[in-house]
């Protein structure tokens, strides 16, 4: 599934994983340039403030 970052980039959610150290749920995702990234699931899906409004950090692209 594709997601758009609030700054405009497109990313593909690759999978969910678990961080071994403390069992934090993680999201593994791929940028358009092929680089692979990981964020805690709570951070990936949390809203961020932009110009005084809360928007999703990553919004699903239909």
C-alpha positions, 0 to 999 in steps of 0.5 A, a space after each residue: 500500500 502506498 502512503 504520501 508523507 505530509 511533505 509530499 514524498 510517496 512511500 510503499 509500506 513493506 511490512 510491520 516488524 517488531 524491534 527486538 530490543 523492546 518489542 516496539 511495533 515498527 513500520 518498514 517502508 520504501 521510498 521512491 528511490 528504493 531506500 528502506 526506512 523504519 519508524 515506530 508504528 505509533 510515529 508512522 501513523 501519528 498526526 503532525 502539526 502543519 500550519 496550525 492544523 493536525 494532518 497525518 504524517 503518512 496518509 494512504 493513497 488510494 
